[in-house]
């Protein structure tokens, strides 16, 4: 597989599940920052409508919508933003097209109705399980699990949350750090992919905090860094 890492000036970003709150919010931020974005969905018409809405908001035609397979084709980085129940099926449906690419998995293993309770899968991390299923030809990186979707569509809003980035390939992690920065957030190298279990568990903790304190977007900050 290629070791090439996309640069911010050349990024074409595919967002699978990009019609949902998290996916569409991230797609909006990347498009507003000047990147090409392809929204993927099982429903092609729904993806096209989501893309048209973002294009209208930013005033230029940089977002397209189509099937998940069409979105992955030619993309530099692919971002998986579907619910946990659809994570494995969605990724495996485009497995061949993911070969040689970086796949950013945003998944947290939330199991309704008890989403505010940590329920990690056997093995500890749903992202690690996905890497095992996809194989070494895909560089899976974990990120964005602890970022609430509420303020993502507001380009002017500064989201007070760091993004823990975990992955076994350092260059792939660095590429995702730049992707995080393009969305207006701070990315933190958080170690190997197995460490994703911490981010995945924190999602339920943050949901509990949101509910308890009646806020929309509790987040995390790593202190002590320059």
C-alpha positions as CSV (number, residue, x, y, z in Angstrom):
1,X,0.0,0.0,0.0
2,X,1.1,3.6,-0.5
3,X,2.8,5.5,2.2
4,X,1.7,8.9,0.7
5,X,0.0,11.2,3.2
6,X,-2.4,13.8,1.9
7,X,-1.7,17.4,2.6
8,X,-4.3,20.0,3.6
9,X,-4.1,21.7,0.2
10,X,-5.0,18.5,-1.6
11,X,-7.5,16.7,0.7
12,X,-10.6,15.2,-0.8
13,X,-12.5,13.9,2.2
14,X,-15.2,11.2,2.0
15,X,-17.7,11.2,4.9
16,X,-19.6,7.9,5.1
17,X,-22.9,8.4,7.0
18,X,-22.5,12.1,6.1
19,X,-26.2,12.8,6.3
20,X,-26.3,12.3,10.1
21,X,-25.6,15.1,12.6
22,X,-22.0,14.3,13.3
23,X,-21.1,13.5,9.6
24,X,-22.9,16.5,8.1
25,X,-21.4,18.8,10.8
26,X,-17.8,17.7,10.1
27,X,-18.5,17.8,6.3
28,X,-19.7,21.4,6.7
29,X,-16.6,22.4,8.6
30,X,-14.2,20.8,6.1
31,X,-16.0,22.3,3.1
32,X,-16.0,25.7,4.8
33,X,-12.3,25.4,5.2
34,X,-11.9,24.9,1.5
35,X,-11.6,21.1,1.1
36,X,-13.5,18.9,-1.3
37,X,-16.0,16.8,0.5
38,X,-18.0,13.8,-0.7
39,X,-21.0,12.8,1.4
40,X,-21.8,9.1,1.3
41,X,-25.0,7.4,2.3
42,X,-27.1,4.3,1.6
43,X,-29.6,6.7,0.3
44,X,-28.1,8.5,-2.7
45,X,-30.8,11.2,-2.9
46,X,-30.5,12.0,0.8
47,X,-26.7,12.4,0.4
48,X,-27.2,14.7,-2.6
49,X,-29.6,16.8,-0.6
50,X,-27.2,17.1,2.3
51,X,-24.4,18.1,-0.1
52,X,-26.6,20.8,-1.7
53,X,-27.5,22.2,1.7
54,X,-23.9,22.6,2.6
55,X,-23.0,24.1,-0.7
56,X,-25.7,26.7,-0.4
57,X,-24.5,27.7,3.1
58,X,-20.8,28.1,2.1
59,X,-21.6,29.7,-1.3
60,X,-19.6,27.4,-3.5
61,X,-19.9,23.9,-5.0
62,X,-17.3,21.9,-3.1
63,X,-19.5,19.1,-1.7
64,X,-21.0,16.2,-3.6
65,X,-23.3,13.5,-2.4
66,X,-23.8,9.9,-3.5
67,X,-23.5,6.3,-2.4
68,X,-20.9,5.3,0.1
69,X,-18.9,3.5,-2.6
70,X,-19.0,6.5,-4.9
71,X,-17.8,8.8,-2.1
72,X,-14.8,6.6,-1.3
73,X,-13.7,6.5,-4.9
74,X,-10.7,8.8,-5.4
75,X,-10.9,10.2,-1.8
76,X,-7.7,10.9,0.1
77,X,-9.1,10.2,3.5
78,X,-12.4,8.4,4.4
79,X,-14.3,9.2,7.6
80,X,-16.8,6.7,9.0
81,X,-19.6,8.5,11.0
82,X,-22.3,5.9,11.2
83,X,-23.9,4.5,14.4
84,X,-22.1,1.6,16.1
85,X,-24.8,-0.8,14.8
86,X,-23.9,0.0,11.2
87,X,-20.1,0.5,11.6
88,X,-18.9,-2.9,10.5
89,X,-21.4,-3.5,7.7
90,X,-20.8,0.0,6.2
91,X,-17.0,-0.3,6.3
92,X,-17.0,-3.9,4.9
93,X,-19.3,-2.9,2.1
94,X,-16.5,-0.6,0.7
95,X,-13.5,-2.7,1.9
96,X,-12.0,-3.1,-1.5
97,X,-12.2,0.6,-2.3
98,X,-10.5,1.4,1.1
99,X,-7.3,-0.4,0.2
100,X,-4.3,2.0,0.6
101,X,-6.4,4.7,2.3
102,X,-6.7,6.2,5.7
103,X,-10.0,5.4,7.4
104,X,-10.9,7.7,10.3
105,X,-13.4,5.9,12.5
106,X,-15.6,8.1,14.7
107,X,-17.5,5.2,16.1
108,X,-18.3,4.9,19.8
109,X,-19.9,1.6,20.9
110,X,-23.2,3.1,22.2
111,X,-25.9,0.5,22.7
112,X,-29.3,2.2,23.2
113,X,-31.1,2.7,25.4
114,X,-28.3,2.8,28.0
115,X,-26.0,5.1,26.0
116,X,-24.8,6.9,29.1
117,X,-23.2,3.7,30.4
118,X,-19.9,2.4,29.1
119,X,-20.5,-0.8,27.2
120,X,-17.2,-1.6,25.4
121,X,-17.3,-4.7,23.2
122,X,-15.3,-7.9,23.7
123,X,-11.7,-7.0,23.1
124,X,-12.2,-3.5,24.4
125,X,-12.4,-1.3,21.3
126,X,-14.8,-1.4,18.3
127,X,-12.3,0.5,16.2
128,X,-9.6,-2.1,16.9
129,X,-12.1,-4.8,15.8
130,X,-12.7,-2.9,12.6
131,X,-9.0,-2.7,11.8
132,X,-8.7,-6.4,12.3
133,X,-11.6,-7.0,9.9
134,X,-10.3,-4.6,7.2
135,X,-6.7,-5.9,7.3
136,X,-3.4,-4.1,7.1
137,X,-4.1,-2.6,3.6
138,X,-6.3,0.0,5.4
139,X,-4.8,2.4,8.0
140,X,-7.6,2.8,10.5
141,X,-7.3,5.9,12.8
142,X,-9.7,6.6,15.7
143,X,-10.8,10.2,16.3
144,X,-13.7,12.6,17.0
145,X,-15.6,10.2,19.4
146,X,-15.7,12.9,22.1
147,X,-16.9,15.8,20.0
148,X,-20.6,16.6,20.2
149,X,-22.4,17.3,17.0
150,X,-24.4,20.2,18.4
151,X,-22.1,23.1,17.4
152,X,-20.3,21.5,14.4
153,X,-22.6,23.3,11.8
154,X,-21.7,26.7,13.4
155,X,-18.4,27.7,11.7
156,X,-18.0,30.7,14.0
157,X,-18.4,28.6,17.2
158,X,-15.1,27.5,18.9
159,X,-15.7,24.0,20.2
160,X,-14.0,23.6,23.6
161,X,-12.9,20.0,23.1
162,X,-9.6,18.3,22.2
163,X,-9.6,15.3,19.8
164,X,-7.7,12.2,20.8
165,X,-6.2,10.6,17.7
166,X,-5.2,6.9,18.0
167,X,-3.6,4.8,15.3
168,X,-0.9,2.2,14.7
169,X,0.7,4.3,11.9
170,X,2.3,7.6,13.0
171,X,2.1,9.2,9.6
172,X,-1.6,8.3,9.3
173,X,-2.2,9.8,12.8
174,X,-0.4,13.0,11.7
175,X,-2.7,13.3,8.6
176,X,-5.7,13.0,10.9
177,X,-4.3,15.6,13.2
178,X,-4.3,18.0,10.2
179,X,-7.9,16.9,9.4
180,X,-8.9,17.8,13.0
181,X,-7.2,21.2,12.7
182,X,-9.1,21.8,9.4
183,X,-12.3,21.3,11.4
184,X,-11.2,24.0,13.8
185,X,-10.2,21.7,16.7
186,X,-7.0,20.6,18.4
187,X,-5.8,17.1,17.7
188,X,-3.7,15.2,20.2
189,X,-1.6,12.1,19.4
190,X,-3.0,9.6,21.9
191,X,-1.0,6.5,21.0
192,X,-1.7,3.2,19.3
193,X,-5.2,2.1,18.1
194,X,-5.8,0.0,21.2
195,X,-5.9,3.3,23.2
196,X,-9.1,4.1,21.3
197,X,-11.0,2.2,24.0
198,X,-10.5,5.2,26.3
199,X,-12.1,7.6,23.8
200,X,-14.9,5.2,23.1
201,X,-15.7,4.8,26.8
202,X,-15.5,8.6,27.4
203,X,-18.4,9.1,24.9
204,X,-20.8,7.5,27.3
205,X,-19.3,9.5,30.2
206,X,-19.8,12.8,28.3
207,X,-23.4,11.9,27.5
208,X,-24.1,11.3,31.2
209,X,-22.5,14.7,32.0
210,X,-24.6,16.4,29.3
211,X,-27.7,15.0,30.7
212,X,-26.8,15.6,34.4
213,X,-25.8,19.2,33.9
214,X,-28.2,20.0,31.1
215,X,-25.6,21.1,28.5
216,X,-25.3,20.1,24.9
217,X,-21.6,19.6,24.3
218,X,-19.4,18.6,27.3
219,X,-15.9,17.9,26.0
220,X,-12.4,17.1,27.2
221,X,-9.2,19.2,27.4
222,X,-5.7,17.8,27.7
223,X,-3.8,20.2,30.0
224,X,0.0,20.8,30.3
225,X,0.6,21.1,26.6
226,X,2.1,24.2,24.9
